[in-house]
Amino acid sequence: MKLNEFEQYLNTLLKPEKIKDYCPNGLQIAGTNTVNKVITGVTATQALIERAIEEKADAILVHHGYFWKNESYVIKGMKHKRIKALLVNDINLFGYHLPLDIHPELGNNAQLAKLFGIDITGPLETGNPQSVSLQGRLNAPTNGEDFARLISEKLERKCLHIAPNIDKPIYTVAWCSGGGQNFIELAAELGIDAFISGEISEQTTHVAREMNIHYFAAGHHATERYGAKALAEKIATDLSLDAIFIDIDNPA
């Protein structure tokens, strides 16, 4: 498949032009003009690039790419090594950050809903269809201990559970993958029973305790694996390309 056709397919699917982000979305580093094999992953680390080289991939597609707002423009050290490996091996790098969080089918948050048995009722930010945080109802109500166990089992990573009232039942949930912990206060104000994010900040614990909401910190990487995985499956189905999700372990 021609590179420009593959790029057009991705941009049509993920619609990056409609989203204000902290980095460029789409093709970040150009390589070969023909794409036959694609590797997807969470972050464009050196380890993922080396795996792509081993797999003889033509393109890498990640959630966390390069050229973030406010980072240095200088290409040296770790950044130089990564970019050099891509250029020398003629590998294209695509990055889709917020577009791969909010996509209604493939997005990290939509995939977490499927994983945890949550029926999505809408965006957490009422009236914002591009909200990076969602809200919904559990298929069956549960308690904090059992829900923490479910999250840990599904993500294969023990989550942190802050429970101001251990007996408070959970019917409604709001969530945001990755570093979405600051949405917890809005969730609590809306009377939602529990909030899930990847990262936790010092103040998140106080909000959970003082606003009486269950909080689950499940890991930034762990909550953002599933968009890239779903995208690989979508590419393979739609384009008949060899598309593989590779998970480079990250406990954070």
C-alpha positions, 0 to 999 in steps of 0.5 A, spaced: 500 500 500 502 506 498 504 511 504 499 517 502 494 512 501 495 509 508 496 516 511 489 518 508 486 512 511 488 513 518 486 520 518 480 519 515 479 514 521 481 518 527 480 525 524 486 528 527 484 535 524 478 536 529 482 535 535 487 540 539 492 536 541 499 537 545 503 534 539 502 533 531 498 527 530 499 523 523 505 522 520 511 524 524 517 521 521 517 519 513 520 513 511 519 508 505 513 510 500 510 503 501 507 500 507 506 492 507 507 491 515 505 495 521 507 495 528 503 498 533 504 500 540 503 505 546 510 509 546 515 510 540 521 507 545 527 505 542 525 498 544 519 498 540 523 501 534 528 495 535 522 490 535 519 493 528 526 493 525 526 485 527 519 484 524 521 488 518 516 493 519 514 499 514 511 503 519 510 504 527 503 507 529 503 509 536 499 513 542 505 517 544 510 519 539 514 525 538 515 533 538 511 534 544 509 542 546 514 545 550 519 540 549 526 542 546 527 542 539 534 539 539 535 532 536 540 529 541 541 523 546 535 519 546 531 522 541 537 522 536 538 515 537 531 513 536 530 518 530 536 515 527 534 508 527 527 510 524 531 514 518 536 509 517 531 503 516 526 507 512 521 506 517 515 511 518 512 513 524 505 515 526 503 518 532 495 519 534 495 522 541 488 524 543 485 522 537 486 515 539 483 516 546 477 519 544 475 515 538 468 512 539 470 505 537 477 504 537 479 509 543 483 507 549 477 509 553 472 506 549 476 499 549 476 500 557 469 500 557 468 494 554 474 491 558 470 493 565 463 491 563 461 499 563 455 501 558 457 508 556 452 513 557 456 519 554 462 524 555 463 526 562 464 533 560 457 534 558 456 537 552 463 536 549 463 530 544 470 530 544 471 529 552 477 525 553 473 522 559 467 518 559 461 516 564 457 510 564 453 505 568 456 498 570 453 492 567 451 489 574 453 493 580 459 491 585 463 493 591 469 497 591 473 491 593 470 486 587 471 492 582 478 493 584 480 486 583 476 486 576 480 492 574 487 488 576 485 482 573 483 485 566 489 489 566 494 484 569 497 490 573 494 491 581 491 497 581 491 502 587 484 503 590 482 509 594 475 508 598 473 513 603 467 508 604 468 501 603 461 499 603 459 504 598 456 500 592 458 502 585 453 503 579 456 509 575 463 510 573 467 515 570 474 514 567 479 517 563 485 513 561 493 515 562 494 522 566 486 523 566 486 524 574 484 531 574 477 529 572 475 526 578 473 532 582 468 533 576 466 526 577 464 527 584 460 533 583 456 529 578 454 524 583 458 518 580 460 513 584 467 511 582 472 514 577 478 510 574 484 513 571 491 511 569 496 516 573 494 518 580 497 525 583 498 527 590 491 531 591 487 525 588 487 521 594 484 527 598 479 529 593 477 521 593 476 521 601 473 528 601 468 528 596 466 520 597 468 517 591 471 510 589 478 512 586 482 507 582 489 508 579 490 503 574 497 505 570 498 510 565 501 504 560 496 499 562 490 503 561 492 506 554 494 499 551 488 497 548 487 503 543 493 501 539 491 494 539 484 495 537 487 499 531 492 494 529 486 489 528 482 494 524 488 495 520 489 488 518 481 487 517 480 493 513 486 493 509 489 486 509 496 489 511 500 485 516 499 489 523 501 487 529 500 490 536 507 489 540 506 491 548 513 493 551 512 493 558 512 499 563 509 498 570 508 506 570 
